[in-house]
């Protein structure tokens, strides 16, 4: 809580209460199970060879369109009506998983191909909706990808080796049919990050 003169103090247990009153939020697309299974099959040897990596759960794989960060829980309902309206006006987007790469030699990802122009337009509209709801966003360019794993800071070879092995991977094309508002438990415990759909909406445009 904030006191006079801009001084900020936290009551006992305040940190826990702050975390309970906020949620880390992003807006994303998710591949269908068949596409995820296809990529997971290609990753099989890497799962066995690099068990020390922090592998994302397959059910948590997503393509982030807008990262909103830590939001007050009360802000989340404001996003629902405009995001629902946006989804209702759009058609499914044809995408596919292809190849792999890394960020800073530590974060392994799979690339996205397909109707990228429409994907970028959707991301622009999603971010506009978020800003109209009063949520500030960093102006980051969209780099469509699917995060697969993270390595320790002292381990730079594992991710690079896996990315090289997946360079020729080409997955089936699939329609992204829903817009997902997602919350995570990032920073709320020692275990792996877990994601959950707060809500999702079908692309119903014609």
N, C-alpha and C positions, 0 to 999 in steps of 0.2 A: 504494500500500500504506500501511497505517496503522502508525505507530510509537508508542512510549510517550508518555504525557502528552497524547494526542489530537492530536499533530502529524501532519499528512498530508504525505507527500513523494511525488513521482512520479519513477521512474527514467527515464533517457533513453529516448525512444520510448514512455513509459508511456501517453500520451494515445492513441496509435494502438492499443495493446494493450487499453486500456479499451473503446474503441469496438468492437474486434473481439469482445470478450467480452459485449457487450450488443446488444440489438436494440430498435428502437422499434416498439411493438406496439399494434394496436387490433383490435376485433371488429366486424364489419360485415355488411351485406347488400349485394348488387350487382344492379343492374338487368340484364335480359337484353339481348342484342345489339340486338334489334329496338327496344326502348325507347330504348336509347342512340343508335341511328342516327336515330331520330325526332327526338330533342332536338338531336343534332348537325346535322341538316338545318336546324332552326330557327335554330341558331347560325351558320349559314354566313355571312350578311352581317357578323356581328360578328367572326368570325375574320378576314375580309378587312379590316374597318375598324379593328380594334384589334390588330394583330399584336404590339405591344409588351407586351401583357399576358402574365403567366405562366399560360398555359392548361394546365390539367390534361389529361393524356392520357386519351382516351376509355376506354381499357382499364383505367384506374385509378379511374374513377368508382365511388363507394361511399357507403353510408349508414351512418355510424358509430353503433354502439350503445354502445360503451364504449371510451374511450381509456385505455390502460394506461401509456403513456409508455415510457421507456427501462428495459428489464428485463434482468437477467442471462440469458444464453442458456440456462443450466441451469434457469431457472424455467419456460420455455416448455413443456417436456414435461408439467409438472404440470397445465397447463390443458387438455390434449387430452382425457383421459377424461371429465371432467365436462361439457365443452362438447359432446362427441359424444353423451353421454347426454341432455343438454338438447335438442339438435337432434332426436334420435330420438323424443322425446316430443311434438314440436310439429308442427302442420300448416303448410303454406305460407300466407303472408300476402298478401292481395290489395292491391297498391299501384299508384300511378301518379305520374308526374312532372307537376307543374303549376306554372305561373307562375315567378317569379324574385324575388330580393331581394338584399340585401347586408348584410354586417357591417362597420360602421365605414366605409362608403363605399369599401372597398378589396377586400373578398372577395365575389365573385359566386357566388350559389348558385341552384339550382332547388329549388322546394318539393316536398313529398311529400303526397299525399292517398291515401285508401283506408281500410283497416282500421287506423286509428291507435291505437285502444284496444288491439288485439292487439300492435301494434308496441311500444307503451309497456310492456305486460306482459312481452314478450320482453326488452326492455332491462333491466327490473328484475331478471328472473331471470338474465340474463347477468351483470349486475354483482354479484349475490349469489354466483354461482359464482366469479367472480374474487376477491372478498373472502375466500371460504372457502378459496381456494388461497393465502392470505397476501399477496395483492397489494393495496396500498392504492389507493383511487380517490378522486378529488375528487367531492364530491356535487353534480354539475352536472345540471340538468334536461335531459332529452332534447329537442332541437330538430331534428326530422328534416329533413334537407336533403342536397343533393348539391353539393359544392363544385366549381365550374367553372373559376374563374380568380382571380388575385390581381393587384392593381395596385401600382405604386410608391407610396410614401408621399406624394409630391407630385402624384399623379394621382388625383383624386377624382371627376372627371366621367365617365370611361370606364365604370366599373362601374355607376354610377347610370343612365347612358343605356341600357346593354344590358339592365339589369333592367327598365327601363320598357318597352323594346321586347318583352320576353318575358312581360309581365304577363298576356297572354291565352293563352299557350301551355297546351294541355291534351294530355297524352300518353295513349296507350292504357293500359288496366289490365293488369297482369301479376302473376303469382304469384312472390313471393320464396321460392325453394325450397331455398336453402342458407345455412348460417351459416359465415362466413369468419373465420378467424384470420389476420391480415395483418401483415406486417412491412414497414418502410420504411427507406430509406437517408437519411432527413432528417438534415442536418448532417454528412454524410460526404463532402462534396465540393462543388465550385462548380456542378455541373450541376443539372438539374431533379430534383425528388423522384421516386423510383421506388418502386412498391409490388409486393409479391409475396405470393401466398397461401402461408402456412406450412402450412395445412391447411384443408379445408372439409368440412362434413357436411350431408347431406340432411335436410330436415324430413320425417320418416317417420311422424309421429303420425296416428292416424285419428280 
